[in-house]
Amino acid sequence: MTDLPIFPDLKGASVFITGGGSGIGAALTEAFLRQGAKVAFVQRSDASAFCDDMQAETGQRPLFVPCDITDVAALRAAVATASAAHGPVTVLVNNAANDKRLATLDVTEEFWDWSMAINLKAYFFAAQAVIPGMQAAGGGSIINFSSISYMMGNGGFPAYTTANSGINGLTRSLARDFGPDRIRVNALAPGWVLTQKQKDLWVTPEALQAHVDRQCLKDTLAPADIAGGVLFLASSASRMMTGQALVIDGGVVVTG
């Protein structure tokens, strides 16, 4: 991982990450561990080997709680488990998402509900679960992952882009409601980050070149490129920043 600044207030912080064992989430888990934070994360697939790797590489072991985030009761229980182990969650990163493509005329009610459950509903209920602990702790930071997809007007996955846009509305409402409790809520919109899943499903030389051509910066994005922005939003370095959307995309949405 690229060397990142150290944010002293993150040492010992109780951090909860959805989807924290693969892709961008794995980079975030590692980044917080290297800050000395106490990290818990959830995902459906087994992440025991990843936890072993993190312990070997960082000297700290994250707490992995198996969980399907669309199961609200299980998600609440996972937050409770993390809080019991590490203290009240003061940094929540709603990272888990699924950008499965399905054209408008092919979307069924079941697919729509499934997409919203993963990409928007779980964000709300994860936030709801951590807010009382943040209130008791005197504050906290919630970081909701969105995407530049809806900003670009991309077609081909309308349920996903709808959820992405909704995340900004949710972010602003929570920021307004819980600012008096010193709970900051911000969104982070990555560009096309070349996770292994993206490489397996969507990346072709032609598509990647076309996307990089739209970027101001001509390097491709890796999961580690997102970590610095998340650490900034989690730390007191951004203590007066809330209700905002931070874009890390190499400059795509600047150039249209």
Secondary structure as UniProt FT lines:
FT   HELIX           8..10
FT   TURN            11..12
FT   STRAND          14..18
FT   TURN            19..21
FT   HELIX           23..34
FT   TURN            35..36
FT   STRAND          38..43
FT   HELIX           48..58
FT   STRAND          63..66
FT   TURN            69..70
FT   HELIX           72..86
FT   STRAND          91..94
FT   HELIX           104..106
FT   HELIX           109..116
FT   HELIX           117..121
FT   HELIX           122..137
FT   STRAND          140..145
FT   TURN            149..153
FT   HELIX           158..178
FT   HELIX           179..181
FT   STRAND          183..190
FT   HELIX           196..201
FT   HELIX           205..214
FT   HELIX           224..234
FT   HELIX           236..238
FT   TURN            239..240
FT   STRAND          245..248
FT   HELIX           252..255
//
